[in-house]
Amino acid sequence: MPRPLWTGAISFGLVTIPVKVVSATQDHSIHFRQVHLEDLGRVRTRKVCELDGEALSQDEIGKGYELSKEQTVPITDEELDRIPLPTAKAIEIVAFVDADSVDPIRISDSYYLAIDGQVAAKPYTLLRRALERSDKVAVAKFAWHNRERLGLLRVREGAIVLHSMRWPDEIRSPESLAPRQVELDDDEIDRAVQLTDTMALDSIAGFRDAYRDALEELIVAKSEGRELPEPAEGEEQEEGKVVDLMAALNASVEAAKESRGEGGGGEATVHEMRPRKKTASKKAAASGKATTGRKAGASGKTTGQKAGARKTTAAKRTTGAKRTARKRSAS
């Protein structure tokens, strides 16, 4: 089990459930260090006081709230710990709601709640069974890093999950971002709905981070001194090109059907990311091909015309010789 991030208890009415909070996710991202390019030495960040220019150690650094540019109020960790907060060591359930009523944009980090001792096994199971049977989720308050937060409790594969949530005033309104009113045909909307049906999946468990796989391959190749992998060739879309929306929808539906084996085409083609080629080189190559093609065509036509002319002249000579022979024979 991962190291607990927090210990406390779930407050469920008059029921108390001792729990340990452990992270429900893992970070598989590849992280880089900042290095000096000349000798690959690590570049470290120093914490320097802007008044005396001295580098400080962690035990010399505290918290302060800036009231103004001229006045800062120092706050110690001990003072924060003495703030009266009912949820300081408790995940206090305050309501039960339908899961569909919670806007996903409010959900932040996720954590598993594990029992803290065998005494918590029965009340933990009781809460889990109640959530499963009611088809509801629990809304709770809890303290985390010296601030009170809102949380959501639900069941996942027999374990209770705590989702940290944002407060309502932390969600920005998208009103100013919505596009102006546009006209759409019912056929376009129906085709778009058909596309969503064609692309529907029962599970997204099969998706992988293709960029991370490619990055790992790059790191291994460089560490072993091998040639770096080349990007796969793929089609490029012209930027800024206005497309026929209905035609794009129709093509998307057909492509989705083919990828599922429902269409008459072959296997779906996966286009990987690759660096964009320079437009100038493309135009030059295309111009070269066109010029070569025109020269070849002109050369072919000239050769054919010369051959045809020679055949016509030979035929005329043969016909003339036959006529002369017949005249001599008649005389």
C-alpha positions as CSV (number, residue, x, y, z in Angstrom):
1,M,0.0,0.0,0.0
2,P,1.3,3.5,-0.8
3,R,2.3,5.7,2.1
4,P,-0.7,7.4,3.8
5,L,-1.1,11.1,3.0
6,W,-3.5,11.8,5.9
7,T,-5.0,10.0,8.8
8,G,-8.3,10.7,10.5
9,A,-11.9,9.5,10.5
10,I,-15.1,9.6,8.5
11,S,-17.9,11.1,10.5
12,F,-21.1,9.4,9.4
13,G,-23.9,10.7,11.6
14,L,-22.9,9.3,15.0
15,V,-20.7,6.6,13.3
16,T,-16.9,7.2,13.3
17,I,-14.7,5.3,10.8
18,P,-10.9,5.6,11.3
19,V,-9.3,5.8,7.9
20,K,-6.1,6.5,6.1
21,V,-6.0,8.5,2.9
22,V,-3.8,7.1,0.1
23,S,-3.4,8.4,-3.4
24,A,-5.7,6.8,-6.0
25,T,-3.5,7.7,-9.0
26,Q,0.1,7.4,-10.2
27,D,2.1,9.8,-12.3
28,H,3.8,7.9,-15.1
29,S,5.0,11.0,-16.9
30,I,8.7,11.1,-17.9
31,H,10.4,14.0,-16.0
32,F,13.5,15.8,-17.1
33,R,16.1,17.7,-15.1
34,Q,17.5,21.1,-16.1
35,V,21.2,20.6,-17.0
36,H,24.1,22.7,-18.1
37,L,24.5,21.8,-21.8
38,E,28.3,22.1,-21.7
39,D,29.0,19.5,-19.1
40,L,25.4,18.1,-18.2
41,G,25.7,19.3,-14.6
42,R,22.4,19.7,-12.8
43,V,21.0,23.2,-12.5
44,R,19.4,23.7,-9.1
45,T,16.9,26.4,-7.9
46,R,18.1,28.5,-5.0
47,K,15.8,30.3,-2.6
48,V,17.3,33.7,-2.1
49,C,16.0,36.6,0.1
50,E,15.4,39.6,-2.2
51,L,16.5,42.0,0.6
52,D,20.0,40.7,1.5
53,G,20.6,38.3,-1.4
54,E,21.4,35.4,0.9
55,A,20.4,31.8,0.0
56,L,18.1,30.3,2.6
57,S,17.6,26.8,4.0
58,Q,14.1,25.4,4.4
59,D,14.1,25.9,8.2
60,E,14.7,29.6,7.6
61,I,11.6,30.0,5.4
62,G,8.1,30.7,6.8
63,K,4.7,31.9,5.6
64,G,3.6,35.5,5.3
65,Y,0.5,37.2,3.9
66,E,1.1,40.4,2.0
67,L,-1.5,43.0,3.0
68,S,0.3,45.6,0.8
69,K,3.7,46.1,-0.7
70,E,4.8,47.7,2.5
71,Q,3.2,45.4,5.0
72,T,3.5,41.5,5.4
73,V,1.9,39.6,8.2
74,P,3.9,36.5,9.3
75,I,1.9,33.3,10.0
76,T,3.4,30.3,11.7
77,D,2.4,26.6,11.3
78,E,1.6,26.5,15.0
79,E,-0.9,29.4,14.6
80,L,-2.5,27.6,11.7
81,D,-2.8,24.4,13.7
82,R,-4.6,26.2,16.5
83,I,-7.4,27.6,14.2
84,P,-10.7,26.0,15.3
85,L,-11.7,23.7,12.4
86,P,-14.2,20.9,13.0
87,T,-13.0,19.0,10.0
88,A,-9.3,19.1,11.0
89,K,-9.1,15.4,11.5
90,A,-12.5,14.3,10.1
91,I,-14.2,13.8,6.8
92,E,-17.6,15.0,7.8
93,I,-20.4,13.7,5.6
94,V,-23.0,16.5,5.3
95,A,-25.4,15.2,2.5
96,F,-26.1,12.4,0.0
97,V,-26.9,13.3,-3.6
98,D,-27.4,11.6,-7.0
99,A,-24.1,11.1,-8.8
100,D,-25.5,12.7,-11.9
101,S,-26.2,16.0,-10.1
102,V,-22.4,16.6,-9.6
103,D,-20.7,18.6,-12.3
104,P,-17.5,16.8,-13.3
105,I,-15.6,20.1,-13.6
106,R,-15.8,20.4,-9.9
107,I,-13.9,17.2,-9.2
108,S,-10.2,17.5,-8.6
109,D,-7.8,14.9,-7.1
110,S,-8.9,11.4,-6.1
111,Y,-7.8,9.3,-3.1
112,Y,-8.7,5.9,-1.7
113,L,-9.9,5.6,1.9
114,A,-8.4,2.6,3.7
115,I,-9.4,1.3,7.1
116,D,-7.1,2.4,10.0
117,G,-7.2,-0.7,12.2
118,Q,-9.6,-3.7,12.3
119,V,-12.0,-1.7,14.4
120,A,-12.9,0.3,11.3
121,A,-13.8,-2.7,9.2
122,K,-17.5,-3.0,10.1
123,P,-18.5,0.7,9.9
124,Y,-16.5,1.1,6.7
125,T,-18.4,-1.8,5.2
126,L,-21.6,-0.4,6.4
127,L,-21.0,2.9,4.7
128,R,-19.9,1.2,1.5
129,R,-23.0,-1.0,1.4
130,A,-25.3,2.0,2.1
131,L,-23.7,3.9,-0.8
132,E,-24.1,0.9,-3.1
133,R,-27.7,0.2,-2.3
134,S,-28.8,3.9,-2.4
135,D,-27.1,4.6,-5.7
136,K,-26.0,7.9,-4.2
137,V,-22.7,9.6,-3.4
138,A,-21.8,11.4,-0.2
139,V,-20.9,15.1,0.0
140,A,-18.4,15.8,2.8
141,K,-16.2,18.5,4.3
142,F,-12.6,17.9,5.3
143,A,-9.4,19.8,6.0
144,W,-6.4,19.5,3.8
145,H,-3.2,21.6,3.8
146,N,-4.6,24.2,6.2
147,R,-7.8,24.8,4.3
148,E,-11.3,23.3,4.4
149,R,-12.3,21.5,1.3
150,L,-15.4,19.9,-0.2
151,G,-15.3,16.2,-1.0
152,L,-17.3,13.5,-2.7
153,L,-17.4,9.9,-1.5
154,R,-18.3,7.0,-3.8
155,V,-17.5,3.3,-4.1
156,R,-15.1,1.8,-6.6
157,E,-14.4,-1.9,-6.7
158,G,-15.2,-2.4,-3.0
159,A,-13.2,0.6,-1.8
160,I,-14.5,4.1,-0.8
161,V,-13.0,6.9,-2.9
162,L,-12.6,10.5,-1.8
163,H,-12.7,13.0,-4.7
164,S,-11.5,16.5,-3.7
165,M,-13.9,19.1,-5.1
166,R,-13.8,22.7,-5.9
167,W,-16.1,25.2,-4.2
168,P,-18.8,26.7,-6.4
169,D,-17.1,30.2,-6.5
170,E,-13.9,28.5,-7.8
171,I,-15.6,27.6,-11.1
172,R,-15.4,30.3,-13.8
173,S,-18.4,31.0,-15.9
174,P,-18.0,30.0,-19.6
175,E,-20.7,32.5,-20.7
176,S,-18.2,34.8,-22.4
177,L,-16.5,31.9,-24.2
178,A,-19.6,30.5,-25.9
179,P,-19.7,31.1,-29.7
180,R,-22.2,33.4,-31.3
181,Q,-25.4,31.9,-32.6
182,V,-24.8,30.0,-35.9
183,E,-27.2,28.2,-38.3
184,L,-27.2,24.4,-38.5
185,D,-29.3,22.1,-40.6
186,D,-31.1,19.2,-39.0
187,D,-29.2,16.9,-41.4
188,E,-25.9,18.1,-40.0
189,I,-27.0,17.5,-36.4
190,D,-28.4,14.1,-37.3
191,R,-25.1,13.1,-39.0
192,A,-23.1,14.4,-36.0
193,V,-25.2,12.2,-33.7
194,Q,-24.7,9.3,-36.0
195,L,-20.9,9.9,-35.7
196,T,-21.1,9.8,-31.9
197,D,-23.0,6.5,-32.1
198,T,-20.5,5.0,-34.4
199,M,-17.6,6.1,-32.2
200,A,-19.2,4.9,-29.0
201,L,-17.2,2.6,-26.7
202,D,-18.2,0.5,-23.7
203,S,-14.9,1.2,-22.0
204,I,-11.9,3.5,-22.4
205,A,-9.5,1.2,-20.6
206,G,-7.6,0.3,-23.8
207,F,-6.2,3.8,-24.5
208,R,-2.4,4.3,-24.0
209,D,-0.1,7.3,-23.9
210,A,1.5,7.0,-27.3
211,Y,3.7,10.1,-26.7
212,R,5.2,8.5,-23.5
213,D,5.9,5.3,-25.4
214,A,7.7,7.2,-28.2
215,L,9.6,9.3,-25.6
216,E,10.8,6.2,-23.9
217,E,12.0,4.8,-27.2
218,L,13.9,8.0,-27.9
219,I,15.6,7.9,-24.5
220,V,16.6,4.3,-24.9
221,A,17.9,4.9,-28.5
222,K,20.1,7.9,-27.4
223,S,21.4,6.0,-24.3
224,E,22.5,3.1,-26.4
225,G,23.9,5.2,-29.2
226,R,21.5,3.9,-31.8
227,E,19.9,5.8,-34.6
228,L,16.9,7.8,-33.5
229,P,13.5,6.5,-34.6
230,E,12.0,8.2,-37.6
231,P,8.4,9.6,-37.4
232,A,5.8,7.7,-39.4
233,E,4.7,9.2,-42.7
234,G,1.1,10.5,-42.7
235,E,-1.2,12.9,-44.4
236,E,-1.2,16.5,-43.4
237,Q,-4.2,18.8,-43.3
238,E,-4.0,22.2,-44.8
239,E,-4.2,24.9,-42.1
240,G,-6.9,27.5,-42.4
241,K,-8.8,25.6,-45.1
242,V,-12.6,26.0,-45.0
243,V,-14.2,22.5,-45.2
244,D,-17.6,21.4,-46.1
245,L,-19.1,20.5,-42.7
246,M,-21.5,17.8,-44.1
247,A,-18.8,16.3,-46.3
248,A,-16.5,16.1,-43.3
249,L,-19.2,14.5,-41.1
250,N,-19.9,11.9,-43.9
251,A,-16.2,11.1,-44.2
252,S,-15.8,10.8,-40.5
253,V,-18.8,8.4,-40.2
254,E,-17.4,6.2,-43.0
255,A,-13.9,6.2,-41.4
256,A,-15.3,5.2,-38.0
257,K,-17.3,2.4,-39.6
258,E,-14.2,1.1,-41.4
259,S,-12.1,1.2,-38.2
260,R,-14.7,-1.1,-36.6
261,G,-14.9,-3.4,-39.6
262,E,-18.4,-2.3,-40.5
263,G,-17.5,-0.7,-43.8
264,G,-16.2,-2.1,-47.1
265,G,-12.7,-0.6,-46.8
266,G,-9.6,-2.1,-45.4
267,E,-8.0,-1.7,-42.0
268,A,-8.0,1.7,-40.4
269,T,-4.8,3.8,-40.7
270,V,-3.3,5.4,-37.6
271,H,-1.5,8.6,-38.3
272,E,1.2,9.3,-35.7
273,M,2.5,12.8,-34.9
274,R,5.4,13.9,-37.0
275,P,7.2,17.2,-37.6
276,R,5.6,19.4,-40.2
277,K,7.7,19.7,-43.4
278,K,8.6,23.0,-44.9
279,T,6.1,24.3,-47.5
280,A,8.9,25.6,-49.7
281,S,10.5,22.2,-50.2
282,K,7.1,20.6,-50.9
283,K,6.4,23.2,-53.6
284,A,9.8,22.8,-55.1
285,A,9.4,19.0,-55.2
286,A,6.0,19.3,-56.8
287,S,7.3,21.9,-59.3
288,G,10.1,19.5,-60.2
289,K,7.8,16.6,-60.7
290,A,5.4,18.7,-62.9
291,T,8.3,20.0,-65.0
292,T,9.8,16.5,-65.5
293,G,6.3,15.2,-66.4
294,R,5.8,17.9,-69.0
295,K,9.2,17.3,-70.5
296,A,8.6,13.6,-70.7
297,G,5.2,14.1,-72.2
298,A,6.5,16.6,-74.8
299,S,9.4,14.3,-75.6
300,G,7.0,11.3,-76.1
301,K,4.7,13.3,-78.3
302,T,7.7,14.6,-80.5
303,T,9.1,11.0,-80.9
304,G,5.6,9.7,-81.8
305,Q,5.1,12.4,-84.4
306,K,8.5,11.8,-86.0
307,A,7.8,8.1,-86.2
308,G,4.4,8.7,-87.8
309,A,5.9,11.0,-90.4
310,R,8.5,8.4,-91.4
311,K,5.8,5.7,-91.8
312,T,3.7,8.0,-94.0
313,T,6.6,8.9,-96.3
314,A,7.6,5.2,-96.7
315,A,4.0,4.3,-97.5
316,K,3.8,7.0,-100.2
317,R,7.0,5.8,-101.8
318,T,5.8,2.2,-101.9
319,T,2.5,3.2,-103.6
320,G,4.3,5.3,-106.2
321,A,6.6,2.4,-107.1
322,K,3.7,0.1,-107.6
323,R,1.9,2.5,-109.9
324,T,5.1,3.0,-112.1
325,A,5.5,-0.8,-112.4
326,R,1.9,-1.2,-113.6
327,K,2.2,1.5,-116.2
328,R,5.4,-0.1,-117.6
329,S,3.7,-3.6,-117.8
330,A,0.7,-2.2,-119.7
331,S,2.9,-0.5,-122.3
